[in-house]
């Protein structure tokens, strides 16, 4: 999944973009974390020591030459030694990310590794994960401890650092970043799930069978046109995808948005492109059940098509994973939206369906969405619908905020939901069908 063009973009630009993304997502602090790239010359470009991560520019990035000389106006990160150690023993890796995101730090301080079987795509993205014992930050011993994990387990691309954080490698910076973001999402989902109940994990067989069921083979069409209304939809989809990422409602490795265009024709996001970086030209047109030639639609395209065919009032769909809704989606606990009036008015009562239903019995999902705007697919996603795309996004935000309130309330006490009589008052007052 590459979106940062390693052929055209300088390493210092790549590092600046990704460290900014990590900082804005709340996965590192002003002074914490460091990332690096090893270029074709064997030079290592790395974020500087003790410089604000929230305002780095390409000019701040430091280069440590292959011969050890340093160029740049700052000192390289104090953790440079373990970056170099990883590159020395795993030459196929050209990017390393180290940070202290709270959820992964939580695992590091209790000596546990997140189980990535919590959602289907994470196992393949993250791979098996190591655990390195504690050592002094910046020390040779820390570098040796991390290097040992990567050396003795060549299948590892991610290592939890005891009482410290996480370090991940990749074939390029986007590969490392998407592994980092996905692993952190798994950690947050597990923590949220344990707050309200007991997480349920997928088996390896379930994941393998699910991946096989996702194969999309749709006939292409050649006579593609892009009238102005179609182009406007493409731009709107991109804006909402970026907004979902900014709001923490979507991660770079998962999330699908579609909008009805004409009749049952629609536009949909593609797979295998980082959601942060989706552009209008990436969006795929689906017309008369066929896709525009040369493009691949989301692997959930058949489900989207069935929802549009079944529900003429639905004009947009968002399928995503958000950390608090997925707490309910991974525990089987009831997502009771009778928390505040707005939640029930917008969502009514949200139900869940078993993992795999969205492909094995998509008609059942489409039928549920005739009466409510959202449904949770266990261990997979939340599917949200609406008329206009902004309305659908609003439904998603309200659902995630409601889920977050319930997760945060769990340690305080038992939910006291709005009762049936009050619900009936809301139904009448706000004309909820």
C-alpha positions in Angstrom: 0.0 0.0 0.0 2.1 2.9 -1.2 1.0 6.4 -1.5 4.2 8.4 -0.6 6.0 8.3 -3.9 9.5 7.1 -3.0 10.7 7.7 -6.5 9.8 11.4 -6.5 9.6 12.5 -2.9 12.8 13.3 -0.9 13.3 11.3 2.3 13.1 14.5 4.4 9.7 15.3 2.9 8.4 11.8 3.6 9.6 11.9 7.2 8.0 15.3 7.8 4.7 14.2 6.4 4.5 11.0 8.5 5.8 12.4 11.8 3.2 15.2 11.4 0.5 12.6 10.8 1.6 10.6 13.8 1.7 13.7 16.0 -1.7 15.0 14.9 -3.3 11.6 15.5 -2.1 11.7 19.1 0.3 8.9 18.8 3.4 10.8 19.9 4.3 13.8 22.0 6.2 17.0 21.2 9.5 15.4 22.2 8.7 11.7 21.8 9.3 9.2 19.0 11.5 9.1 16.0 11.3 7.8 12.4 13.9 7.2 9.8 14.5 6.1 6.2 17.6 4.4 4.7 18.1 5.5 1.1 19.7 3.6 -1.8 23.1 5.0 -0.9 22.9 3.5 2.6 22.5 7.0 4.2 20.0 7.2 7.0 17.6 10.1 7.2 16.2 10.6 10.7 14.1 13.0 12.8 16.2 15.2 15.1 16.7 15.0 18.8 14.7 17.4 21.1 12.9 19.3 18.3 9.2 19.8 18.3 7.5 17.0 16.5 4.4 19.2 15.9 6.3 21.6 13.6 9.1 19.8 11.9 10.1 20.8 8.4 12.2 19.0 5.8 15.1 21.3 6.8 15.0 19.8 10.3 15.7 16.3 9.2 19.2 14.9 9.8 21.2 12.7 7.5 23.7 10.2 8.9 25.9 9.2 6.0 27.0 5.7 5.4 30.5 6.6 6.6 29.1 8.1 9.9 29.3 11.8 9.1 26.3 13.9 10.0 24.7 16.6 7.9 21.9 18.9 9.1 21.4 21.7 11.6 20.4 19.4 14.5 21.6 16.3 16.3 20.1 13.0 15.1 17.6 11.3 17.4 19.2 9.7 20.5 17.6 6.4 19.4 19.6 6.4 16.1 21.7 3.4 17.3 18.8 1.0 17.2 17.5 2.3 13.9 21.0 1.5 12.4 21.0 -1.9 14.2 17.7 -2.8 12.5 18.9 -1.7 9.1 22.2 -3.7 9.5 20.5 -7.0 10.3 17.3 -6.5 8.1 18.5 -5.0 4.8 15.1 -5.4 3.2 13.8 -2.8 5.6 14.2 0.8 4.5 12.1 2.6 7.1 11.7 2.4 10.9 9.1 4.0 13.1 9.5 4.3 16.9 6.8 6.0 19.0 5.0 5.9 22.3 1.3 5.8 21.4 -0.7 5.4 24.7 -2.5 2.2 23.8 0.7 0.4 22.7 2.6 1.8 25.7 -0.2 0.2 27.9 0.7 -3.2 26.4 4.4 -2.5 26.9 4.1 -1.7 30.6 2.2 -4.9 31.3 4.4 -7.2 29.2 1.7 -8.1 26.7 1.4 -8.2 22.9 -1.8 -7.1 21.2 -3.7 -10.0 19.5 -4.2 -8.7 16.0 -6.9 -11.4 15.3 -9.3 -8.8 16.7 -10.0 -7.5 13.2 -9.5 -9.4 9.9 -7.0 -7.2 8.0 -4.6 -6.6 10.9 -2.9 -10.0 11.0 -1.7 -9.7 7.5 -0.6 -6.1 7.9 1.1 -6.4 11.2 2.4 -10.0 11.0 3.8 -11.7 14.1 5.1 -9.3 16.8 8.1 -9.5 19.1 8.8 -8.2 22.6 12.2 -6.7 23.6 13.2 -6.4 27.2 13.8 -3.0 28.8 17.1 -1.2 28.5 18.2 2.4 28.9 16.9 4.7 26.1 19.6 5.5 23.5 21.9 2.8 24.9 23.8 0.1 23.0 22.0 -2.5 25.1 18.6 -1.3 23.9 19.8 -1.5 20.3 21.0 -5.1 20.9 17.8 -6.1 22.6 15.7 -4.8 19.6 18.1 -6.1 17.0 18.0 -9.6 18.7 14.3 -9.8 18.1 14.5 -8.7 14.5 17.5 -11.0 13.8 16.3 -14.2 15.5 12.8 -13.8 14.1 13.1 -12.6 10.5 9.3 -12.7 10.2 9.0 -9.8 12.7 8.3 -6.3 11.4 7.1 -5.0 14.7 8.5 -5.2 18.3 6.9 -4.1 21.5 9.6 -2.5 23.8 9.1 -3.2 27.4 8.2 -0.1 29.5 8.9 2.0 26.4 6.8 1.8 23.3 6.9 0.1 19.9 9.3 0.0 16.9 8.3 -1.1 13.5 10.0 -1.6 10.1 8.8 -1.6 6.6 9.9 -1.9 3.0 9.2 1.8 2.7 7.8 4.5 5.0 4.1 4.0 4.1 4.5 0.2 4.7 5.9 0.9 8.2 3.3 3.6 9.0 0.3 1.5 8.0 1.7 -1.3 10.2 2.2 1.1 13.0 -1.3 2.7 12.7 -3.0 -0.7 12.4 -1.3 -2.2 15.4 -2.1 0.9 17.5 -5.7 0.6 16.4 -5.8 -3.0 17.5 -4.4 -2.1 20.9 -7.0 0.7 21.4 -9.8 -1.6 20.3 -8.8 -4.4 22.7 -8.5 -1.9 25.6 -11.9 -0.4 24.9 -13.4 -3.9 24.5 -12.0 -5.0 27.9 -13.5 -1.9 29.5 -17.0 -3.1 28.6 -16.7 -6.8 28.3 -14.5 -9.7 27.0 -12.9 -9.4 23.5 -13.6 -12.1 21.1 -10.9 -12.9 18.6 -11.1 -14.4 15.1 -9.5 -17.7 14.3 -6.8 -17.9 11.6 -9.2 -20.0 9.6 -11.9 -17.4 9.8 -9.5 -14.7 8.5 -8.3 -16.9 5.7 -11.8 -17.9 4.6 -12.9 -14.3 4.9 -10.0 -13.1 2.6 -11.0 -15.7 0.0 -14.6 -14.5 0.1 -13.5 -11.0 -0.6 -12.2 -11.6 -4.1 -13.8 -9.2 -6.5 -14.2 -10.1 -10.1 -16.5 -7.6 -11.8 -16.7 -7.0 -15.5 -15.2 -3.7 -16.6 -16.6 -1.1 -19.0 -14.7 1.1 -21.4 -17.0 4.1 -22.3 -16.3 6.0 -19.1 -17.5 9.6 -18.9 -16.8 12.1 -16.1 -19.5 14.8 -16.2 -19.4 17.6 -13.7 -21.8 16.1 -11.2 -19.8 12.9 -11.1 -16.6 14.8 -10.5 -18.2 16.7 -7.7 -19.0 13.4 -6.0 -15.4 12.2 -6.3 -14.2 15.4 -4.6 -16.8 15.0 -1.9 -15.8 11.4 -1.2 -12.2 12.5 -0.8 -13.0 15.3 1.6 -15.1 12.9 3.8 -12.4 10.2 3.8 -9.8 12.7 4.9 -12.1 14.1 7.5 -12.8 10.6 8.8 -9.1 10.0 9.1 -8.6 13.4 10.9 -11.4 12.5 13.3 -10.0 9.1 14.1 -13.0 7.4 12.5 -10.9 5.7 9.8 -7.4 4.4 9.5 -5.2 4.3 6.5 -5.6 0.5 6.0 -9.4 0.3 6.3 -12.5 2.2 5.3 -14.9 2.4 2.4 -17.1 5.3 1.2 -19.6 5.2 -1.6 -22.2 7.7 -3.0 -25.1 6.9 -5.3 -24.7 8.8 -8.6 -27.7 7.9 -10.9 -30.2 5.2 -10.3 -28.2 2.3 -8.9 -24.9 3.6 -10.3 -22.4 4.8 -7.7 -18.9 5.8 -7.0 -16.7 4.0 -4.4 -13.3 4.1 -2.9 -10.6 1.6 -4.0 -8.7 -0.9 -1.9 -4.9 -0.9 -1.3 -4.5 2.9 -1.2 -3.9 4.6 2.1 -7.1 6.3 3.1 -5.2 9.5 4.1 -4.0 9.9 0.5 -7.0 9.0 -1.6 -7.5 11.4 -4.6 -10.4 12.0 -6.9 -8.7 10.0 -9.7 -8.6 6.9 -7.4 -12.4 6.8 -7.0 -14.0 4.0 -9.0 -17.2 4.4 -11.0 -19.7 1.5 -10.8 -22.2 1.5 -13.7 -24.8 -1.1 -14.6 -23.0 -3.5 -12.2 -19.7 -3.0 -14.0 -16.6 -1.0 -13.0 -14.6 1.5 -15.0 -11.8 -0.2 -16.8 -8.3 -0.2 -15.2 -9.6 0.3 -11.7 -10.4 -1.9 -8.7 -13.3 -1.0 -6.4 -13.5 -1.7 -2.7 -13.8 -5.4 -1.9 -17.1 -4.7 -0.3 -18.5 -3.3 -3.6 -21.1 -6.1 -3.9 -22.6 -5.2 -0.5 -22.8 -1.5 -1.4 -24.5 -2.4 -4.7 -27.1 -4.5 -2.9 -27.8 -1.8 -0.3 -28.4 0.7 -3.1 -30.7 -1.7 -5.0 -32.6 -2.6 -1.9 -32.9 0.8 -0.3 -33.8 3.6 -2.7 -33.6 6.2 0.1 -30.0 5.4 0.8 -27.7 7.6 -1.2 -24.4 7.1 0.6 -22.6 4.5 2.6 -19.6 4.5 5.0 -18.1 1.2 6.1 -15.3 1.7 8.6 -13.7 0.7 11.9 -13.8 3.2 14.7 -12.2 2.3 18.1 -15.2 2.7 20.4 -17.8 1.2 18.1 -15.4 -1.7 17.5 -15.3 -2.3 21.3 -19.0 -3.3 20.9 -18.2 -5.1 17.7 -15.6 -7.3 19.3 -17.3 -8.2 22.5 -20.9 -8.9 21.6 -22.0 -6.4 24.2 -25.2 -4.5 23.2 -24.6 -1.0 21.8 -27.5 0.8 23.4 -27.9 4.2 21.8 -30.6 5.2 24.3 -28.0 7.4 26.0 -29.0 10.9 25.0 -31.9 12.1 22.8 -29.7 12.9 19.8 -28.2 9.4 19.7 -31.5 7.6 19.5 -33.1 10.2 17.1 -30.2 9.8 14.7 -29.6 6.1 15.0 -32.7 4.5 16.5 -31.7 1.0 17.7 -28.4 -0.4 16.3 -28.1 -4.1 15.9 -25.1 -6.4 15.3 -24.7 -9.3 12.8 -22.1 -12.1 13.0 -18.7 -11.9 11.3 -19.0 -12.8 7.7 -22.7 -12.0 7.3 -21.9 -8.9 5.1 -20.6 -11.4 2.4 -22.4 -14.7 3.2 -25.8 -13.1 3.6 -25.5 -9.5 2.4 -29.3 -9.4 1.8 -29.8 -9.7 5.6 -27.6 -6.6 6.1 -29.4 -4.7 3.4 -32.7 -5.5 4.9 -31.7 -4.3 8.4 -30.6 -1.0 6.8 -34.1 -0.5 5.4 -35.2 0.5 9.0 -32.1 1.9 10.7 -29.1 3.8 9.4 -26.4 1.7 11.0 -25.4 -1.9 11.7 -22.3 -3.4 13.4 -20.6 -6.4 11.8 -18.9 -8.3 14.6 -15.0 -8.2 14.5 -15.2 -6.3 11.2 -16.8 -2.9 10.9 -19.7 -0.6 11.3 -21.9 0.1 8.2 -23.5 3.5 8.2 -26.0 4.9 5.7 -27.8 8.1 4.9 -29.2 10.4 2.3 -26.5 13.0 1.7 -22.9 11.9 2.4 -22.5 14.6 5.1 -25.6 13.1 6.8 -24.0 9.7 6.7 -20.8 11.0 8.2 -22.9 12.7 10.9 -24.5 9.4 11.7 -21.1 7.8 12.0 -19.8 10.6 14.3 -22.9 10.4 16.6 -22.6 6.6 16.7 -18.9 6.7 17.7 -19.5 9.5 20.2 -22.3 7.4 21.8 -20.0 4.4 21.9 -17.3 6.4 23.5 -19.6 7.7 26.1 -20.7 4.1 26.9 -17.1 2.9 27.1 -16.2 5.8 29.4 -19.3 5.3 31.6 -18.5 1.6 32.1 -16.1 2.1 35.0 -18.4 4.6 36.6 -21.6 2.7 36.8 -24.4 0.9 35.0 -26.2 2.6 32.1 -29.5 4.1 32.9 -31.0 4.3 29.4 -33.8 6.6 28.2 -37.0 4.5 28.9 -39.6 3.3 26.4 -42.1 6.1 27.3 -39.4 8.8 26.8 -38.4 7.1 23.5 -42.1 7.3 22.3 -42.1 11.0 23.2 -39.0 11.5 21.1 -40.5 9.5 18.2 -43.5 11.7 18.1 -41.8 15.0 18.8 -39.1 14.5 16.1 -41.2 12.4 13.7 -38.9 9.4 13.8 -40.2 6.7 11.5 
